[in-house]
Amino acid sequence: QRETEGVRGNGVWRAGGINGPVLQLRQMKELEQQRDVLWHGLEMVDRARRWYHRELQGLRDRQHRGEGRRLPNEVSRKSQRISQLEAERGSLVQRLLDIRLQR
């Protein structure tokens, strides 16, 4: 089927019966849902980052007290994970900004 478009009254109509304003409203709702998902993702990344920072500080504290030989490796892994989470956060922020710019 070929979609037919034209102008009817104040809006654009299509053969399927969906006019421009209705289509725009649907698209806006989808963008809002995407925005909400991205914000939720950012909140999760922030919570995880704070947890890793607390864990990292705890490891540093234990390291200073001389407990365990594996702590430097754990600190290194935790630091790498924090960097990864911060990169993911940056990516999510960029996606959120891109969505805002599409409006």
C-alpha positions, 0 to 999 in steps of 0.5 A, a space after each residue: 500500500 502506498 501512503 497518500 498525504 495531503 492537506 486537509 483543514 489545519 493539519 496534514 492527513 494520511 490515508 491511515 487517518 493519522 493527522 499531523 498533530 496526532 502524529 506529533 503528539 505520539 512522537 513527543 510521548 515517545 521522546 519523553 519516554 526515551 528521556 525518562 529512560 535515560 534519566 533513570 539510567 543516569 541515576 543508576 550510573 550515579 548510584 553505582 559510581 558512588 558505591 564504587 567510590 565508597 568501596 574504593 575508599 574502604 579498600 584504601 583505608 584497609 591498604 593503609 592499615 596494611 591488610 592484604 596483598 591483593 588490595 592494590 589489584 582491587 583498587 585498580 579494578 575498582 578505579 577502572 570500573 569507576 572510569 567505565 561508569 563515568 564514560 557511560 554516564 557521559 554517553 547517556 548525558 550526550 544522548 539526553 542532550 541529543 534528544 532535547 535538541 531534536 525537539 
